[in-house]
Amino acid sequence: MDVALLVGRWLGLVSPPAPVPVGPPIERIAADVRRIRADIRHTPPGMPAARRRGWSAAYDDVLVAACRALDLEQCLESRLTMVERELERERVERMLVRSGLLVPGAG
């Protein structure tokens, strides 16, 4: 790094570098949330239970990523009963609707 730039930052004359985003872009997270949510809501009859569980786990992962990106609290990474997990998903979805990442009732 340039010595003059370091001295300028040290003296407060030069702005610090912009923070580097961590994780995937919010646009990709939003697309993943919408896609997986639609897949789950339109599960064809006879879908194997293992695939449904996989989709639910993927959905939880993308909801967690969305909450991290938007600095929202969630409990989906905790050990929850099936009922508690479903309630937490619904709560997180409502927060994401309020944040504009999800459209109410879509999918």
C-alpha positions in Angstrom: 0.0 0.0 0.0 1.2 3.5 -0.7 2.9 5.2 2.3 1.2 8.5 1.5 -2.2 6.9 1.6 -1.4 5.2 5.0 -0.2 8.5 6.5 -3.2 10.3 5.1 -5.5 7.7 6.7 -3.6 7.9 10.0 -4.0 11.7 10.0 -7.7 11.4 9.1 -7.2 13.2 5.8 -8.1 10.2 3.7 -11.3 8.1 4.2 -10.9 4.5 5.2 -11.5 1.9 2.5 -15.1 0.9 1.9 -16.1 -2.3 3.7 -16.0 -5.4 1.7 -19.4 -7.3 1.6 -19.4 -10.7 3.3 -21.5 -13.4 1.8 -23.5 -13.6 -1.4 -25.2 -10.5 -2.9 -28.7 -9.7 -1.4 -30.2 -10.0 -4.9 -29.1 -13.6 -5.1 -30.3 -14.4 -1.6 -33.7 -12.9 -2.4 -34.0 -14.9 -5.6 -33.0 -18.1 -3.8 -35.6 -17.4 -1.0 -38.4 -16.8 -3.6 -37.4 -19.9 -5.7 -37.2 -22.3 -2.8 -40.3 -20.9 -1.2 -42.2 -21.5 -4.5 -40.8 -25.0 -4.8 -42.0 -25.9 -1.3 -45.4 -24.4 -1.7 -46.0 -26.2 -5.1 -44.6 -29.6 -4.1 -46.1 -32.2 -6.4 -48.0 -35.1 -4.8 -45.9 -38.1 -4.1 -42.7 -36.1 -3.5 -40.3 -38.2 -1.4 -40.1 -37.1 2.2 -36.3 -36.9 1.9 -36.5 -34.3 -0.9 -39.1 -32.2 1.1 -36.8 -32.3 4.1 -33.9 -31.2 1.9 -35.9 -28.3 0.5 -36.9 -27.3 4.0 -33.2 -27.4 5.1 -32.2 -25.4 2.1 -35.0 -22.9 2.8 -33.9 -22.5 6.4 -30.3 -21.9 5.2 -31.3 -19.2 2.8 -33.6 -17.5 5.3 -30.6 -17.4 7.7 -28.5 -15.8 5.0 -31.2 -13.2 4.3 -31.5 -12.4 8.0 -27.7 -12.0 8.3 -27.6 -9.8 5.2 -30.4 -7.6 6.6 -29.2 -7.8 10.3 -32.4 -9.4 11.5 -32.6 -11.8 14.4 -33.6 -15.4 13.8 -33.6 -18.7 15.7 -33.5 -21.1 12.7 -30.0 -22.2 13.6 -31.2 -23.3 17.1 -32.4 -26.8 18.0 -36.2 -26.4 17.5 -39.1 -28.8 17.5 -40.9 -29.1 14.1 -43.7 -26.9 15.3 -41.2 -24.3 16.7 -39.2 -24.4 13.4 -42.4 -23.8 11.4 -43.4 -20.9 13.6 -39.9 -19.4 13.3 -40.0 -19.7 9.5 -43.3 -17.9 9.4 -42.0 -15.2 11.7 -38.8 -14.7 9.6 -40.9 -14.6 6.4 -43.0 -11.8 7.9 -39.9 -9.9 8.7 -38.6 -10.4 5.2 -41.9 -9.2 3.8 -41.7 -6.0 5.9 -38.1 -5.5 4.7 -39.2 -5.8 1.1 -37.2 -8.9 0.3 -40.4 -11.1 0.0 -43.8 -10.3 -1.5 -46.7 -11.3 0.7 -48.4 -14.5 -0.4 -46.1 -14.9 -3.5 -44.8 -18.3 -4.3 
